Amino acid sequence: MFTPKWKKEAQHLVKGAKKFVDYKRDLLKPERIAEIDSRRADLAAAIKSKDLADVNEASKQLRAICENSLPHEKPLGWFEENVEVMFVAIVIALGLRAYYLQPFRIPTGSMQPTLNGIIGTPLAKNEWPGLPVRLWEKVMRGRSYVSVVNDKDRHVAILPPGRPDIRDTQMLHFFSRSVLISRDAEPLKLPAPASACLSAGLKSAIMQNGGFLEKGIKLCEGFVDTGDLVLVDKFSYHFRKPKRGEVFVFDTIDIDGIQKRSGPQGAGSHYIKRLCGVPGDTLAVQSPNLIVNGKIAQEPGIQRVIRGEGAYSINSGGYGFASPEDPDANGKRLRQFISKSGDNLTLAATARPGMREYAALGDNTGNSLDSRYWGSVKEFNLVGPALFSLWPFTTGHWGFIR
């Protein structure tokens, strides 16, 4: 309490110099350590002698030797700083994607009108709006205008039971594209996914010409609206059970009924549907109603489909049965689980870890490949609930998904 200020400061400097050596010993040269220890001893002796001039001089020399003991690092330039910031941002983004939030593009129209998939609409080129309007639509609603002219004579490959062989691909792992397979020419690259190109005129061009396409004819012309970009919450299902009625995403690994029907998507692809059954439930259809455990399902999302009001008039008949499917090349039909009155889908509640079962149905029930066709989703397939629709901004879907 009564120690002079100069003495307190000098004593703190002696202790600080010792900590500096202890912390930086692996970086300091032996001669520097010896010199710092010598200066510390000089300062301690000056404090003991109570000579203020000697204390000030010894303190000045000890600070100088400590400050100059390590090489000064060259400050980062603007390029290095920006690279460091971008690297940190990428690491954070990858961590969020792996463990918390994953972006997912809606590929099909099976969840309309709740969420939009990639949709193609035919429109003659002379009816397209001007370039500024097209650019605005690209930014705000993800609409692209496409026009494809056949580059050479080609016979389109036809797969059983009579559909053209057009396969979805990706460009740079981000942009959805497709290719049209021909028997007598190299694949024709198309600027949009298969379903969108077929809807924008390609299907009509192929059917009208019996599979033979002459050089120079228009294959598709119109616009393609991108599917909604949603954030999937990969975190919640680790701490709570999935809830009937919510929109969720799952992978299709080991779901044979999807793999055998979906061809181009293949194993490892993802689906987004409404979770309409949880372990222990028994589902049936009494159109327009979805029956869960003998009662009409009351969850708001399911009820919107049943009532078919407003935008949901796309499902004016509510829930229906799985549509009859054409046989495959061997004349066999794949099993369907809810295709007629009396069919039930019972979901396993007691099973080994990861094998409990859930049911997934699309809100656009007339155009949805879902559990009515291929059965249950296993617990290990679950990714998480669909949380937020990020883009496009002008479709009315931006915001939290319900």
Beta strands, then each sheet from edge to edge (+ up, - down):
strand 1: 101-105
strand 2: 119-122
strand 3: 143-149
strand 4: 154-155
strand 5: 158-159
strand 6: 163-164
strand 7: 166-171
strand 8: 175-180
strand 9: 188-190
strand 10: 212-213
strand 11: 218-225
strand 12: 229-233
strand 13: 247-251
strand 14: 270-277
strand 15: 282-286
strand 16: 289-292
strand 17: 295-296
strand 18: 345-346
strand 19: 357-361
strand 20: 377-378
strand 21: 382-391
strand 22: 399-400
sheet 1: 1+ 12- 21+ 13- 14+ 19- 20+
sheet 2: 1+ 12- 21+ 22-
sheet 3: 2+ 11- 3+
sheet 4: 4+ 10-
sheet 5: 5+ 6-
sheet 6: 7+ 8- 9+
sheet 7: 17+ 16- 15+ 18-
end
